[in-house]
Amino acid sequence: MMHLSPEAEDLLEQLYMREIEHLPDPLPATDDRVIQELVRRELLRRQDVKVSLTKTGRTEAEMAVRRHRLAERLLHDVIAVRDSQVDSAACEFEHSLHHGIAEHICTLLGHPTTCPHGRPIPPGRCCRERAGASSVIAPLAAMKSGERGTIAYLTSHQPDTVQKLMSLGVLPGAPVAVIQIFPSVVFQVNQTQVAIDAGLAGNIFVRRNEKSS
C-alpha cells in the first residue's frame, strides 16, 4: 500500500467520485505540490491544467474512497456520531485506516455495501472472500433461533436506548444465545433471559460463533 499525504488521498477521492461515480462534486483548490506527488507516483496524469486518474491511480483512489466510507459507517453506526459531523470526522479518521485495519473494520461491521449517505462502498478482499457467507457481526434481530455468539457492541443515536439495554445486562463481551425471533426477540445473555422487540434488538450487534456463521 502506498503512503500518501492526507491531501493527496483527499484529491484521489474527489477525482474518483467525479470520474468513476460521475458525481457533480467540484474539485477543491489543490496545492501544486499535492498534484506533483501524485504525478510522480504515476497515480495522476496532467495535461496543461487538467488532471485525471491513471489505471493505478483509479485503484488507489477506490481504496481511499473505501476507507472514507467505512470510517463514516463506523462513526455513524457504532460510535453514534451525529449525521452532520460524520463526513468531517471520517475525513480525519480515514487516513489511519491502513495495513489491514480497514479490513478488520469492514468485517466488524458485517461488510457494509453503502455509507450512511447511500453511496456504495467499494468491496475489499475480505468482502470477496466472504461472498455467500454469513456476516461475522450481525444485528441480534437478524440472527436465527439457536445461534450463539458474543455481544460485540451496542449502537443507538438515543443514549437512553443503550442505557436500557445495559440495565438488562446486555453488555459488550457477554455471551448470548438466541431463543426465538418472532413475535418478540427472546435471548439469553449470561444467565438471564431477556425479551425485547425487534426494533430494540436491532441495536445489539453480535459476533457470531464460528460454527454459526
C-alpha atoms as one frame of an Amber mdcrd trajectory, in Angstrom:
protein
   0.000   0.000   0.000   1.308   3.433  -0.889   1.892   6.014   1.808   0.419
   9.273   0.586  -0.172  12.573   2.290  -3.733  13.137   3.570  -4.161  15.910
   0.998  -3.182  13.531  -1.808  -5.653  10.900  -0.629  -8.394  13.532  -0.445
  -7.723  14.581  -4.045  -7.800  10.946  -5.216 -11.211  10.541  -3.556 -12.591
  13.652  -5.247 -11.321  12.530  -8.644 -12.794   9.056  -8.146 -16.207  10.493
  -7.320 -16.058  12.781 -10.342 -14.594  10.378 -12.909 -15.904   6.974 -11.811
 -19.124   7.755  -9.964 -19.917  10.841 -12.064 -20.888  12.867  -9.025 -21.006
  16.621  -9.534 -18.722  17.396  -6.565 -16.343  20.190  -7.649 -12.631  19.616
  -7.203 -11.185  21.598  -4.302  -8.387  24.112  -4.784  -5.255  21.958  -4.534
  -1.663  22.866  -3.808   0.505  22.055  -6.836   2.803  20.033  -4.579  -0.030
  17.568  -3.992  -0.567  17.119  -7.719   3.174  16.676  -8.235   3.213  13.986
  -5.541   0.518  12.003  -7.352   2.023  12.533 -10.815   5.420  11.402  -9.520
   3.856   8.208  -8.208   2.074   7.702 -11.540  -1.366   7.972  -9.963  -2.320
  11.063 -11.944  -1.656  12.287 -15.441  -1.581  16.005 -16.095  -2.306  17.756
 -19.363  -1.999  21.517 -19.060  -4.347  22.398 -16.187  -6.374  19.172 -16.386
  -5.612  16.158 -14.191  -7.074  12.650 -14.373  -6.533   9.264 -12.750  -4.214
   6.681 -14.236  -5.150   2.989 -14.051  -3.052   2.604 -10.910  -4.478   5.845
  -9.588  -8.013   4.561 -10.029  -7.244   1.509  -7.868  -5.608   3.630  -5.179
  -8.475   6.141  -5.304 -11.046   3.364  -4.968  -9.362   2.149  -1.794  -9.207
   5.713  -0.428 -12.954   6.049  -1.007 -13.467   2.667   0.647 -11.573   3.767
   3.766 -13.521   7.027   3.974 -16.917   5.359   3.681 -16.026   2.594   6.124
 -14.938   5.303   8.561 -18.305   7.002   8.064 -20.119   3.722   8.678 -18.139
   3.031  11.862 -18.648   6.534  13.238 -22.347   6.566  12.363 -23.312   3.005
  13.344 -21.075   2.195  16.288 -19.965   5.481  17.834 -23.291   7.211  17.013
 -21.715  10.418  15.737 -24.376  12.901  14.600 -25.137  12.903  10.868 -23.912
  16.482  10.470 -20.480  15.527  11.859 -19.920  12.155  10.201 -18.235  13.335
   6.998 -15.776  15.743   8.614 -14.891  13.232  11.351 -14.384  10.499   8.751
 -12.054  12.778   6.771  -9.706  12.867   9.748 -10.112   9.244  10.788  -9.797
   7.554   7.403  -6.102   8.345   6.972  -5.220   5.964   9.812  -7.033   3.006
   8.226  -4.026   1.301   6.671  -2.196  -2.017   6.994  -5.312  -4.144   7.144
  -7.166  -2.011   9.696  -9.859  -1.177   7.136 -10.408  -4.897   6.514 -10.896
  -5.546  10.220 -13.415  -2.692  10.456 -15.243  -3.961   7.382 -15.513  -7.425
   8.947 -16.628  -5.955  12.271 -19.413  -4.053  10.502 -20.545  -7.101   8.528
 -19.154  -5.960   5.140 -21.498  -2.990   4.557 -22.197  -2.093   0.942 -23.152
   1.574   1.373 -22.107   4.524   3.522 -24.646   6.396   5.705 -25.366   8.671
   2.716 -26.269   5.731   0.486 -23.120   5.840  -1.654 -21.520   2.454  -2.481
 -18.536   1.200  -0.501 -16.072  -0.434  -2.919 -15.574  -4.058  -1.799 -12.255
  -5.242  -0.425 -10.573  -8.627  -0.338 -12.376  -9.511   2.896 -15.741  -8.939
   1.171 -14.859 -11.145  -1.792 -13.528 -13.922   0.444 -16.774 -13.986   2.414
 -19.079 -13.846  -0.615 -22.095 -16.046   0.087 -21.225 -16.498   3.751 -22.967
 -15.030   6.774 -21.514 -11.878   8.297 -19.251 -12.358  11.299 -21.047  -9.466
  13.003 -24.837  -9.293  12.761 -27.661  -7.466  14.500 -29.348  -9.717  17.030
 -32.676  -9.287  15.207 -31.140 -10.830  12.060 -29.915 -13.992  13.764 -31.730
 -17.312  13.928 -33.083 -19.317  16.834 -30.324 -21.457  18.291 -27.485 -19.183
  17.170 -24.871 -18.173  19.705 -22.243 -15.508  19.901 -20.731 -12.678  21.900
 -22.124  -9.166  22.054 -19.730  -7.002  20.038 -21.247  -3.554  20.517 -24.440
  -1.597  21.134 -25.441   1.288  18.921 -28.128   3.933  19.003 -28.399   7.674
  18.477 -30.555   7.683  21.610 -28.416   7.330  24.768 -31.475   6.128  26.696
 -31.688   3.093  24.414 -28.136   1.997  25.196 -28.704   2.601  28.903 -31.872
   0.484  28.816 -30.035  -2.420  27.187 -27.152  -2.183  29.642 -29.596  -2.211
  32.569 -30.847  -5.572  31.237 -27.325  -6.977  31.385 -26.745  -6.602  27.639
 -23.082  -5.606  27.634 -20.244  -5.922  25.089 -18.331  -9.140  25.683 -21.278
 -11.011  27.183 -22.209 -14.421  25.694 -25.615 -14.527  24.032 -27.869 -17.307
  22.760 -30.936 -16.654  20.603 -34.069 -18.484  21.769 -36.674 -17.031  19.406
 -37.002 -14.136  16.952 -40.767 -13.821  16.498 -43.126 -12.388  17.710 -40.587
 -10.878  20.107 -36.840 -11.433  20.264 -36.010 -13.683  23.195 -32.394 -14.431
  24.067 -30.221 -15.440  26.954 -27.337 -13.215  27.993 -25.130 -14.801  30.642
 -27.702 -16.437  32.950 -30.551 -14.012  32.243 -33.339 -14.494  29.709 -34.412
 -11.247  28.021 -37.403 -10.495  25.757 -37.435  -7.298  23.665 -38.993  -6.094
  20.414 -37.191  -6.369  17.082 -36.518  -2.627  16.914 -34.595  -2.650  20.160
 -32.824  -5.876  19.186 -31.572  -4.104  16.055 -29.287  -2.030  18.290 -27.437
  -5.126  19.548 -24.652  -6.411  17.322 -23.300  -9.883  17.937 -20.077 -11.587
  16.870 -21.379 -14.983  15.834 -19.644 -18.134  16.961 -17.663 -19.580  14.073
 -19.851 -22.639  13.748 -22.921 -20.355  13.492 -21.600 -18.104  10.687
